Amino acid sequence: MGQVDTMWALVWHFDADGQVDHVANLSGDQHQMDTYVWANFPLAPLPARLAR
């Protein structure tokens, strides 16, 4: 399965009322994270992905 060892940042955006309306999760090493995700979570076959 592998491991990911990287720094992470959460960027929060608040609307005019002070409510959270968006959060972005950013990896300090996106290439390492991409490699981990693609190795451990393969995409479903194309027909299944298009059926939604």
Phi and psi restraints in degrees (range 20) as a CNS / XPLOR table:
assign (resid 1 and name C) (resid 2 and name N)
       (resid 2 and name CA) (resid 2 and name C) 1.0 87.7 20.0 2
assign (resid 2 and name N) (resid 2 and name CA)
       (resid 2 and name C) (resid 3 and name N) 1.0 178.9 20.0 2
assign (resid 2 and name C) (resid 3 and name N)
       (resid 3 and name CA) (resid 3 and name C) 1.0 -138.9 20.0 2
assign (resid 3 and name N) (resid 3 and name CA)
       (resid 3 and name C) (resid 4 and name N) 1.0 158.0 20.0 2
assign (resid 3 and name C) (resid 4 and name N)
       (resid 4 and name CA) (resid 4 and name C) 1.0 -120.4 20.0 2
assign (resid 4 and name N) (resid 4 and name CA)
       (resid 4 and name C) (resid 5 and name N) 1.0 127.0 20.0 2
assign (resid 4 and name C) (resid 5 and name N)
       (resid 5 and name CA) (resid 5 and name C) 1.0 -128.0 20.0 2
assign (resid 5 and name N) (resid 5 and name CA)
       (resid 5 and name C) (resid 6 and name N) 1.0 93.9 20.0 2
assign (resid 5 and name C) (resid 6 and name N)
       (resid 6 and name CA) (resid 6 and name C) 1.0 -150.0 20.0 2
assign (resid 6 and name N) (resid 6 and name CA)
       (resid 6 and name C) (resid 7 and name N) 1.0 162.1 20.0 2
assign (resid 6 and name C) (resid 7 and name N)
       (resid 7 and name CA) (resid 7 and name C) 1.0 -83.3 20.0 2
assign (resid 7 and name N) (resid 7 and name CA)
       (resid 7 and name C) (resid 8 and name N) 1.0 148.2 20.0 2
assign (resid 7 and name C) (resid 8 and name N)
       (resid 8 and name CA) (resid 8 and name C) 1.0 -126.0 20.0 2
assign (resid 8 and name N) (resid 8 and name CA)
       (resid 8 and name C) (resid 9 and name N) 1.0 151.1 20.0 2
assign (resid 8 and name C) (resid 9 and name N)
       (resid 9 and name CA) (resid 9 and name C) 1.0 -133.7 20.0 2
assign (resid 9 and name N) (resid 9 and name CA)
       (resid 9 and name C) (resid 10 and name N) 1.0 136.5 20.0 2
assign (resid 9 and name C) (resid 10 and name N)
       (resid 10 and name CA) (resid 10 and name C) 1.0 -106.0 20.0 2
assign (resid 10 and name N) (resid 10 and name CA)
       (resid 10 and name C) (resid 11 and name N) 1.0 125.6 20.0 2
assign (resid 10 and name C) (resid 11 and name N)
       (resid 11 and name CA) (resid 11 and name C) 1.0 -109.2 20.0 2
assign (resid 11 and name N) (resid 11 and name CA)
       (resid 11 and name C) (resid 12 and name N) 1.0 117.3 20.0 2
assign (resid 11 and name C) (resid 12 and name N)
       (resid 12 and name CA) (resid 12 and name C) 1.0 -101.7 20.0 2
assign (resid 12 and name N) (resid 12 and name CA)
       (resid 12 and name C) (resid 13 and name N) 1.0 137.9 20.0 2
assign (resid 12 and name C) (resid 13 and name N)
       (resid 13 and name CA) (resid 13 and name C) 1.0 -119.3 20.0 2
assign (resid 13 and name N) (resid 13 and name CA)
       (resid 13 and name C) (resid 14 and name N) 1.0 134.8 20.0 2
assign (resid 13 and name C) (resid 14 and name N)
       (resid 14 and name CA) (resid 14 and name C) 1.0 -113.6 20.0 2
assign (resid 14 and name N) (resid 14 and name CA)
       (resid 14 and name C) (resid 15 and name N) 1.0 141.8 20.0 2
assign (resid 14 and name C) (resid 15 and name N)
       (resid 15 and name CA) (resid 15 and name C) 1.0 -80.6 20.0 2
assign (resid 15 and name N) (resid 15 and name CA)
       (resid 15 and name C) (resid 16 and name N) 1.0 -177.7 20.0 2
assign (resid 15 and name C) (resid 16 and name N)
       (resid 16 and name CA) (resid 16 and name C) 1.0 -62.7 20.0 2
assign (resid 16 and name N) (resid 16 and name CA)
       (resid 16 and name C) (resid 17 and name N) 1.0 -22.7 20.0 2
assign (resid 16 and name C) (resid 17 and name N)
       (resid 17 and name CA) (resid 17 and name C) 1.0 -90.0 20.0 2
assign (resid 17 and name N) (resid 17 and name CA)
       (resid 17 and name C) (resid 18 and name N) 1.0 2.7 20.0 2
assign (resid 17 and name C) (resid 18 and name N)
       (resid 18 and name CA) (resid 18 and name C) 1.0 83.9 20.0 2
assign (resid 18 and name N) (resid 18 and name CA)
       (resid 18 and name C) (resid 19 and name N) 1.0 11.0 20.0 2
assign (resid 18 and name C) (resid 19 and name N)
       (resid 19 and name CA) (resid 19 and name C) 1.0 -93.6 20.0 2
assign (resid 19 and name N) (resid 19 and name CA)
       (resid 19 and name C) (resid 20 and name N) 1.0 142.8 20.0 2
assign (resid 19 and name C) (resid 20 and name N)
       (resid 20 and name CA) (resid 20 and name C) 1.0 -67.5 20.0 2
assign (resid 20 and name N) (resid 20 and name CA)
       (resid 20 and name C) (resid 21 and name N) 1.0 126.2 20.0 2
assign (resid 20 and name C) (resid 21 and name N)
       (resid 21 and name CA) (resid 21 and name C) 1.0 -120.3 20.0 2
assign (resid 21 and name N) (resid 21 and name CA)
       (resid 21 and name C) (resid 22 and name N) 1.0 -4.0 20.0 2
assign (resid 21 and name C) (resid 22 and name N)
       (resid 22 and name CA) (resid 22 and name C) 1.0 -164.4 20.0 2
assign (resid 22 and name N) (resid 22 and name CA)
       (resid 22 and name C) (resid 23 and name N) 1.0 138.9 20.0 2
assign (resid 22 and name C) (resid 23 and name N)
       (resid 23 and name CA) (resid 23 and name C) 1.0 -133.0 20.0 2
assign (resid 23 and name N) (resid 23 and name CA)
       (resid 23 and name C) (resid 24 and name N) 1.0 129.8 20.0 2
assign (resid 23 and name C) (resid 24 and name N)
       (resid 24 and name CA) (resid 24 and name C) 1.0 -110.6 20.0 2
assign (resid 24 and name N) (resid 24 and name CA)
       (resid 24 and name C) (resid 25 and name N) 1.0 133.6 20.0 2
assign (resid 24 and name C) (resid 25 and name N)
       (resid 25 and name CA) (resid 25 and name C) 1.0 -106.1 20.0 2
assign (resid 25 and name N) (resid 25 and name CA)
       (resid 25 and name C) (resid 26 and name N) 1.0 111.4 20.0 2
assign (resid 25 and name C) (resid 26 and name N)
       (resid 26 and name CA) (resid 26 and name C) 1.0 -111.9 20.0 2
assign (resid 26 and name N) (resid 26 and name CA)
       (resid 26 and name C) (resid 27 and name N) 1.0 132.4 20.0 2
assign (resid 26 and name C) (resid 27 and name N)
       (resid 27 and name CA) (resid 27 and name C) 1.0 -93.4 20.0 2
assign (resid 27 and name N) (resid 27 and name CA)
       (resid 27 and name C) (resid 28 and name N) 1.0 140.3 20.0 2
assign (resid 27 and name C) (resid 28 and name N)
       (resid 28 and name CA) (resid 28 and name C) 1.0 -71.1 20.0 2
assign (resid 28 and name N) (resid 28 and name CA)
       (resid 28 and name C) (resid 29 and name N) 1.0 -19.3 20.0 2
assign (resid 28 and name C) (resid 29 and name N)
       (resid 29 and name CA) (resid 29 and name C) 1.0 -137.4 20.0 2
assign (resid 29 and name N) (resid 29 and name CA)
       (resid 29 and name C) (resid 30 and name N) 1.0 82.8 20.0 2
assign (resid 29 and name C) (resid 30 and name N)
       (resid 30 and name CA) (resid 30 and name C) 1.0 -63.6 20.0 2
assign (resid 30 and name N) (resid 30 and name CA)
       (resid 30 and name C) (resid 31 and name N) 1.0 -33.0 20.0 2
assign (resid 30 and name C) (resid 31 and name N)
       (resid 31 and name CA) (resid 31 and name C) 1.0 -64.0 20.0 2
assign (resid 31 and name N) (resid 31 and name CA)
       (resid 31 and name C) (resid 32 and name N) 1.0 -41.9 20.0 2
assign (resid 31 and name C) (resid 32 and name N)
       (resid 32 and name CA) (resid 32 and name C) 1.0 -63.7 20.0 2
assign (resid 32 and name N) (resid 32 and name CA)
       (resid 32 and name C) (resid 33 and name N) 1.0 -41.5 20.0 2
assign (resid 32 and name C) (resid 33 and name N)
       (resid 33 and name CA) (resid 33 and name C) 1.0 -66.3 20.0 2
assign (resid 33 and name N) (resid 33 and name CA)
       (resid 33 and name C) (resid 34 and name N) 1.0 -42.4 20.0 2
assign (resid 33 and name C) (resid 34 and name N)
       (resid 34 and name CA) (resid 34 and name C) 1.0 -59.5 20.0 2
assign (resid 34 and name N) (resid 34 and name CA)
       (resid 34 and name C) (resid 35 and name N) 1.0 -45.1 20.0 2
assign (resid 34 and name C) (resid 35 and name N)
       (resid 35 and name CA) (resid 35 and name C) 1.0 -60.4 20.0 2
assign (resid 35 and name N) (resid 35 and name CA)
       (resid 35 and name C) (resid 36 and name N) 1.0 -44.0 20.0 2
assign (resid 35 and name C) (resid 36 and name N)
       (resid 36 and name CA) (resid 36 and name C) 1.0 -63.4 20.0 2
assign (resid 36 and name N) (resid 36 and name CA)
       (resid 36 and name C) (resid 37 and name N) 1.0 -48.6 20.0 2
assign (resid 36 and name C) (resid 37 and name N)
       (resid 37 and name CA) (resid 37 and name C) 1.0 -63.0 20.0 2
assign (resid 37 and name N) (resid 37 and name CA)
       (resid 37 and name C) (resid 38 and name N) 1.0 -47.6 20.0 2
assign (resid 37 and name C) (resid 38 and name N)
       (resid 38 and name CA) (resid 38 and name C) 1.0 -65.0 20.0 2
assign (resid 38 and name N) (resid 38 and name CA)
       (resid 38 and name C) (resid 39 and name N) 1.0 -31.0 20.0 2
assign (resid 38 and name C) (resid 39 and name N)
       (resid 39 and name CA) (resid 39 and name C) 1.0 -75.8 20.0 2
assign (resid 39 and name N) (resid 39 and name CA)
       (resid 39 and name C) (resid 40 and name N) 1.0 -26.8 20.0 2
assign (resid 39 and name C) (resid 40 and name N)
       (resid 40 and name CA) (resid 40 and name C) 1.0 -111.6 20.0 2
assign (resid 40 and name N) (resid 40 and name CA)
       (resid 40 and name C) (resid 41 and name N) 1.0 -15.2 20.0 2
assign (resid 40 and name C) (resid 41 and name N)
       (resid 41 and name CA) (resid 41 and name C) 1.0 -136.0 20.0 2
assign (resid 41 and name N) (resid 41 and name CA)
       (resid 41 and name C) (resid 42 and name N) 1.0 76.0 20.0 2
assign (resid 41 and name C) (resid 42 and name N)
       (resid 42 and name CA) (resid 42 and name C) 1.0 -66.2 20.0 2
assign (resid 42 and name N) (resid 42 and name CA)
       (resid 42 and name C) (resid 43 and name N) 1.0 151.1 20.0 2
assign (resid 42 and name C) (resid 43 and name N)
       (resid 43 and name CA) (resid 43 and name C) 1.0 -69.6 20.0 2
assign (resid 43 and name N) (resid 43 and name CA)
       (resid 43 and name C) (resid 44 and name N) 1.0 150.8 20.0 2
assign (resid 43 and name C) (resid 44 and name N)
       (resid 44 and name CA) (resid 44 and name C) 1.0 -67.1 20.0 2
assign (resid 44 and name N) (resid 44 and name CA)
       (resid 44 and name C) (resid 45 and name N) 1.0 159.0 20.0 2
assign (resid 44 and name C) (resid 45 and name N)
       (resid 45 and name CA) (resid 45 and name C) 1.0 -54.8 20.0 2
assign (resid 45 and name N) (resid 45 and name CA)
       (resid 45 and name C) (resid 46 and name N) 1.0 150.3 20.0 2
assign (resid 45 and name C) (resid 46 and name N)
       (resid 46 and name CA) (resid 46 and name C) 1.0 -53.2 20.0 2
assign (resid 46 and name N) (resid 46 and name CA)
       (resid 46 and name C) (resid 47 and name N) 1.0 -45.3 20.0 2
assign (resid 46 and name C) (resid 47 and name N)
       (resid 47 and name CA) (resid 47 and name C) 1.0 -58.9 20.0 2
assign (resid 47 and name N) (resid 47 and name CA)
       (resid 47 and name C) (resid 48 and name N) 1.0 -36.6 20.0 2
assign (resid 47 and name C) (resid 48 and name N)
       (resid 48 and name CA) (resid 48 and name C) 1.0 -68.8 20.0 2
assign (resid 48 and name N) (resid 48 and name CA)
       (resid 48 and name C) (resid 49 and name N) 1.0 -35.0 20.0 2
assign (resid 48 and name C) (resid 49 and name N)
       (resid 49 and name CA) (resid 49 and name C) 1.0 -71.5 20.0 2
assign (resid 49 and name N) (resid 49 and name CA)
       (resid 49 and name C) (resid 50 and name N) 1.0 -31.9 20.0 2
assign (resid 49 and name C) (resid 50 and name N)
       (resid 50 and name CA) (resid 50 and name C) 1.0 -84.9 20.0 2
assign (resid 50 and name N) (resid 50 and name CA)
       (resid 50 and name C) (resid 51 and name N) 1.0 -11.8 20.0 2
assign (resid 50 and name C) (resid 51 and name N)
       (resid 51 and name CA) (resid 51 and name C) 1.0 -74.3 20.0 2
assign (resid 51 and name N) (resid 51 and name CA)
       (resid 51 and name C) (resid 52 and name N) 1.0 -12.2 20.0 2
